[in-house]
């Protein structure tokens, strides 16, 4: 039935990529493994993609055996951060812990190889430190303008899990009654991304940290949201107090 349905629309299934399987056995899709475990649907990073990521990390470390610790951290941090951000919407906490453990083991080898005549305590003291209530953190202490600046390796486990917020099925972006709902959803999406938070900070400073409706300050304690309005045919976003918006819409 499905093949016939697609054929009428000029589409066809790929035999290589199409698998019919039981949900309890699971399947891989876009880097995630999706399966039911004891009646609960879990979306986790697939084993194949975890292996590919760790292979890339190991290659980076092996390719920079003689570089400075700071340089190696700068090479690894974007890779770890980007990978963890992609999988933060799934059930990834345990996978993040395993990934961090594997990276640590590889870095420990890297550090010991650089100083074959030194003992383990010396290597530990030079490259690994106590930081944010955790021991054995791979970090370097930099001196900038007479001040110490701690530059640690990112941990995948530090990435906060952000569950996907499903859109309300009856919500219509072309219906003015749902305008406030979509604006609140837009604010939420901006808050969970670095680029979005920078945009919010830019708007906040541009407005001199004040609500354009009441003129009072917008702070972390006040309820606020991002609103849109048409100015000369263009959509302009600005921060306002929720109370002000509802009173003046």
N, C-alpha and C positions, 0 to 999 in steps of 0.2 A: 504493500500500500504506500509506504513512504517513498519507495523508488519511483512509483508511478506518479505520485504527487509532485515530486521534484522534476521529473522528466517533462511534465506539462509546462513547467516554468523555465525550461532550458538548463536545469541543474542536474547534477548527478553526484552520488556518493563516491568517495575515494576508497577503494578496497584496502589500500595500505593503511589508511588512517581511521577506518571505521571498525569499531569493535562492539559486539553485543555482549554485555557482561552483567552479572548480578550486582546490585548496589552494595551488597555486603562484601563483595570482592574488590569493588572500587575500580577506578580508572584514572588515568592522568590526563589533565587538560590545562594548557597554558601554564605549565610549570607546577601545578597543584595536583595532589592526589585527593580524589573525592570518593569517600566511601562511608557506609554506615557501620558504626561500631557499637554493639549493644543497644541498637535502636536510636543512636545519636548520629546525626550527619556531621562528619568532620571534613574540613578542607585544610589539608596540610601541604607543606612543600614536598614535592615528589622526591624520591630517593635519587633519581637520575639527575635532577637539577641541583640537589644538594652536593652530590659528588662532583658535578661539573664546576660548581662554585668553589669548592674546596681545592679541586685540582688547579684552578686558576690562581687561588691564593698561594698554594704551595709553589707554583711556578714563579710567581712574583718574588717570593721570599728566596727561592733558590737562585733566581737571576740577579739578586742583589746581596750576595754574600759579604761583600766588602764595603757596602754603603753605610752611611751614618744611620744611627737609630732613628733620628728625626726624619730623614729622607724616607726610610722604610715605612714609618708610620704615615707619612703623607701619601705614600703610594697605596697603602692598604685601606685607610679610613674611607675614602670615597667608594671603594668596592664594597666594603662591609655595610656602610650606611645605605647605599643604593639597593643592595640585595635585600637587606632587612626591611626596608621601607616597602618593597614590592610585596613581601609576604606577611606584613603586619596585620592584614585584614583576615588572616586565617588562624587556625589553631596551631600556632608556630612557636610557642614558648619553649617547649622541650627541644624542638629542633634547633632553636637559637642557642640553647645551652650546650647542646652537643657540638654545634659549629664553633662556638667560643672555645670549647675544650680542645678541639682539633687544631685550631689556630694557635692556641697557647703551646701545645706540644711541639708544633713546628717551629715556633719562635724560640722555644727553649733549646731546640737543636741548633738553631741559627746562632744563638748567643754562645753556647758551649763551643761550637766549631771555631768561633773567632778567637777564643782564648784557651787553646788546648792545654796550656801549662798552668792554668788557674783552677782552683777548686770550685765546687758548686756554690758554696756560700759567697764567694767573691763575685761570681757571675750573677747570682741572684741579687746581690746588693747593688750591682752596677746597672742592671737593666730592668729589674722588677721591684715595685714599691707598693706600699700600702696607700690606697687612694679610694675615697668614698666608701669606707667600711668594707673594702675588699683587699685581700692580700694578693700578691703576685700579679699586679697590674703592670703591663708593659708600657712604660712611659719614659719621657725624657724631661728633665728640668732645664728650661732655657732661661738665660739671663738677658733681659731686654731693658736697656736704660737703667741698669742698676736694680731692676726688680725681677724676681723669679716668676716664671710663667710655666705652669705644668701643662705638658702636651701629651695626653694619653692616647693609646690605641682604642678605637671604638669597640664596644662590645655589642654584638647583635642582640643580646638579651636585654640591653638597655632600651631598645626600641619598644615603645609602648604599643601594645596590641590595640588596634582600632577596628571594631566590628563594623561591617558595612551597614549603613543605615538605609533600609529599604524605603523606597518612595511609596507614598500612599497611592493605592491603585486607581482611585477615582480622581486624583489630582490632575488638573488641566492647566498647563502653563498659559493658555490663551484665554482663560476665564479669570476676570478680575477678582472674583471671590477667593481665588487661590493665590493671589499676588503675595500676600504676607507670608504664606506657607513657603513659597519658593524663595523668598528673600531670606527667611530664617535658615532654610536649607543651604543657601549659598554662603551665609555667614559661617555655618558649621563646617562646610567644606574648606573655606578659607582658613579657619582656625587650625585645621589638622595638617595643613601643608606649610612648609617654610616660606614658599613664595607668597602664599595667601596671607600669612602673618605679617610679612614685610609690607604688603599692600595695605593691610589694616593700619599698621604703624604709620605709613606714609599719610593715609587719610586723616588719622588722628592728629598728627603734627600739623598738617596743612590747615586743619580747622582750628588750630591753636588749642587742641584738646577740649574743645567746647561743642556742645550740641548747637547746630545752626538754627534750631527752632526756638529753644528757650534761653540759649546763651550760657547755660550752666555747664560746669565741667563734666566730662565723661571720664569715669574712673573704673577700675576693676570691680568696685563694689556696686556700681550702678548698673541697672539692666539696660543694655543697649543692643543695637542691631544695625546691619547694613541695609540701607534703603536706596531705591533708585528713583530718578525723576528725569523727565525729558527737558533738556535745555537746548534751544535752537536746533531741535531735531536730533540731538545726540543724547544717549543715555549716560547720566552722571551718577556715580555712587557716592554716598556720604554716610557718616555715622550719626545716629540720633538715639536719644533715649526712647525705649519702648513706649513709655507713657506719653511722650510728646507725639510720637508717630500716630498712636491710636486716637489721640485727642484732635489731631489736625488732618486726618486723612479724609 
